[in-house]
Amino acid sequence: MTLIARTRVRAVETLSLDSPHNRNALSAALVGELAGALTDAGEDTGVRAIVLTHSGNTFSAGADLKDPPRPEALVALLRQIIELPKPVVARVTGHVRAGGLGLLAACDIAVAATDATFAFTEVRIGVAPAVISLPILPRTDPRALARHYLTGERFAASEAVATGLLTTCDSDVDKALDPILEGLRRSAPDALAETKRLLTARVLEAFDRDAADLTALSARLFSSPQAREGMTAFLERRDPAWVV
């Protein structure tokens, strides 16, 4: 079963997360297939830019609790998006949760529908947004992010723009994307690659400095008793034992 759908229009390659049965959760298989599709697009001289989007009403629900990717694989995928010598543009018409926000933050430009919702739900299942902090922390407002990280509350697309997770939101996502994609089509490939390198330097510094520690933190938390209780409660659709 193919988990990533591919289309191309005028040198823009669209990669669509296509696992709606589990709300495009980041399974080991999906992460691996997306990495392969990004490699292909990055090496193809006929591709000027990449749009990362989704089928169904959810961009990504975060890690697949039944088949989670290794933390190292998720780090590698996020770094791949950031290091790719072509712009990656997120197109979101649904909801984004937990690890899905890491994908969003790794993209160079992110556009969402005004009715999309977002949430860092990790604390509610007994873990932390560890690995996905690598692209998120350098690109967002720390004061605004603190509330979202610590409470797991849902927040709107307008707040995601204010926080720095999104570039813009619009009731018509494709209308908002049109001038962005047209601008990328008019830009020289080598100039785009070097400009992206300027923009991502600080994010890659965070990867070089913190990736090993955050990978270890993620592995430790996911194997903890609280995480086992939190994930079991989530799958059983009940509150975990710590809720007061």
C-alpha positions in Angstrom: 0.0 0.0 0.0 1.4 3.4 -1.0 1.3 5.9 1.8 2.6 8.9 -0.2 0.8 10.1 -3.3 2.8 12.1 -5.9 1.7 14.5 -8.5 3.6 17.3 -10.5 2.4 20.5 -12.1 4.8 23.0 -13.7 7.9 21.8 -11.8 6.1 21.7 -8.4 6.1 18.2 -6.9 3.2 17.5 -4.5 3.7 14.8 -1.9 0.5 13.9 -0.1 0.4 11.9 3.2 -2.1 9.3 2.2 -2.9 7.2 5.2 -6.4 8.5 6.2 -7.4 5.3 8.1 -5.1 6.5 11.0 -5.2 10.2 10.3 -1.8 10.2 8.6 -0.1 9.1 11.8 3.7 9.0 11.5 4.3 5.3 11.3 7.7 3.8 10.6 6.4 2.9 7.1 5.1 6.4 6.4 8.3 8.1 7.6 10.4 5.8 5.5 8.3 6.3 2.3 8.2 10.1 2.8 12.0 10.1 3.1 12.3 8.2 -0.1 9.9 10.5 -2.0 11.8 13.6 -0.7 15.1 12.1 -1.9 13.6 11.5 -5.4 12.2 15.0 -5.6 15.5 16.5 -4.3 17.5 14.7 -7.0 15.1 15.4 -9.9 16.3 18.5 -11.9 12.7 18.8 -13.1 11.5 19.7 -9.6 11.7 23.4 -8.5 9.8 23.1 -5.2 7.9 20.5 -3.2 4.4 20.9 -1.6 3.8 18.6 1.4 0.0 18.0 1.9 -2.4 15.3 3.0 -5.5 13.3 2.2 -8.5 13.3 4.7 -9.2 15.9 7.4 -5.9 15.6 9.3 -2.5 16.6 8.1 -1.0 14.3 10.7 -2.1 13.0 14.1 1.5 12.6 15.2 3.4 9.4 16.0 1.6 6.2 15.3 1.3 4.6 18.7 0.9 1.1 17.2 3.9 1.4 14.9 6.0 4.4 15.9 9.1 5.4 14.0 12.4 5.2 15.8 13.3 8.7 17.2 16.5 8.6 15.0 14.3 8.1 11.9 12.1 11.1 12.7 15.2 13.3 13.4 16.6 12.2 10.0 13.3 13.0 8.2 13.0 16.5 9.8 16.6 17.2 8.9 16.1 16.0 5.4 13.3 18.5 4.8 15.4 21.3 6.2 18.6 20.3 4.2 16.8 19.6 0.9 18.2 22.1 -1.6 14.6 22.9 -2.8 11.9 24.8 -0.9 9.3 22.6 0.8 5.9 24.2 1.3 3.3 22.7 3.7 -0.3 22.9 2.5 -2.7 22.1 5.4 -6.5 21.8 5.0 -7.1 19.7 8.1 -5.8 19.3 11.7 -2.3 18.9 13.0 -1.3 17.2 16.2 1.9 16.4 18.1 4.6 15.1 15.7 2.8 16.5 12.7 3.7 19.9 13.9 7.4 18.9 13.6 6.8 18.3 9.9 5.1 21.6 9.6 7.9 23.5 11.3 10.6 21.7 9.2 9.0 23.1 6.0 10.2 26.4 4.6 6.8 27.9 4.1 3.5 26.7 5.7 0.0 27.6 4.7 -3.2 26.3 6.3 -6.9 26.7 6.2 -8.4 29.1 8.7 -10.5 26.3 10.2 -7.5 24.0 10.8 -6.6 23.3 14.4 -3.3 22.5 16.1 -2.2 20.9 19.4 0.9 19.6 21.1 -0.8 16.7 22.8 2.4 14.9 24.0 2.0 16.0 27.7 -1.4 14.5 27.8 -0.1 11.0 27.0 2.9 11.2 29.3 5.7 12.3 26.9 7.2 15.6 25.7 7.6 17.2 22.2 11.3 16.3 22.3 12.5 15.5 18.8 10.1 17.9 17.0 11.5 20.7 19.1 14.6 20.7 16.8 12.8 22.6 14.0 10.1 24.2 16.2 12.1 26.1 18.9 14.3 28.1 16.6 11.3 29.2 14.5 8.7 30.1 17.0 7.9 32.7 19.7 8.9 31.1 23.1 6.3 32.7 25.2 3.4 31.7 23.0 4.9 28.2 22.5 5.1 27.6 26.3 1.3 27.6 26.8 0.8 25.2 23.8 3.6 22.8 24.9 2.6 22.7 28.6 -1.2 22.4 28.3 -1.8 20.4 25.1 -4.7 22.7 24.3 -6.0 23.0 20.8 -5.3 26.4 19.1 -6.5 28.0 15.9 -4.6 28.7 12.6 -4.5 32.4 13.4 -2.6 31.6 16.7 -0.3 29.2 14.8 0.6 32.2 12.5 1.2 34.4 15.5 3.4 31.7 17.1 5.5 31.2 14.0 4.3 27.7 13.1 2.5 28.9 10.0 3.4 31.5 7.4 -0.2 32.4 6.8 -3.8 31.0 6.9 -6.6 31.6 4.5 -10.1 30.3 3.9 -8.9 29.4 0.4 -5.6 27.6 0.8 -4.8 27.2 -2.9 -5.5 30.9 -3.6 -3.0 31.8 -0.8 -0.5 29.3 -2.3 -0.7 30.5 -5.9 1.6 33.6 -5.5 4.0 31.6 -3.4 4.4 28.8 -5.9 4.5 31.3 -8.8 7.3 33.1 -7.0 9.3 29.8 -6.6 8.8 28.9 -10.3 10.3 32.3 -11.2 13.3 31.8 -9.0 16.7 30.4 -10.1 17.3 26.9 -8.7 20.8 27.6 -7.4 19.7 30.9 -5.9 16.8 29.1 -4.1 19.2 26.5 -2.7 21.7 29.1 -1.3 18.9 31.3 0.0 17.3 28.3 1.8 20.8 27.5 3.3 20.9 31.0 4.8 17.4 30.6 6.3 18.0 27.2 7.8 21.5 27.7 9.3 20.2 28.4 12.8 17.8 25.5 12.7 20.6 23.1 11.7 22.7 24.4 14.5 20.0 23.2 16.9 20.1 19.7 15.2 23.9 19.6 15.6 23.8 20.7 19.2 20.7 18.9 20.6 19.6 16.0 18.3 21.4 13.3 20.4 20.1 14.5 23.7 16.5 15.0 22.5 16.5 11.6 20.8 17.6 10.0 24.1 14.9 12.0 26.0 12.2 10.8 23.5 13.3 7.2 23.9 13.3 7.4 27.7 9.9 9.1 28.0 8.2 6.7 25.5 9.4 3.7 27.6 8.3 5.3 31.0 5.3 4.0 33.1 3.5 7.3 32.6 3.7 7.0 28.8 2.5 3.4 29.0 -0.5 4.6 31.0 -1.1 7.6 28.8 -1.0 5.6 25.5 -3.2 2.9 26.9 -5.7 5.5 28.1 -5.6 7.1 24.7 -6.3 3.9 22.9 -9.0 3.0 25.4 -10.6 6.4 25.0 -10.4 7.2 28.7 -8.6 9.7 31.0 -5.2 8.6 32.2 -4.8 8.0 35.9 -3.1 11.3 36.7 -6.0 13.5 35.6 -7.4 15.4 38.6 
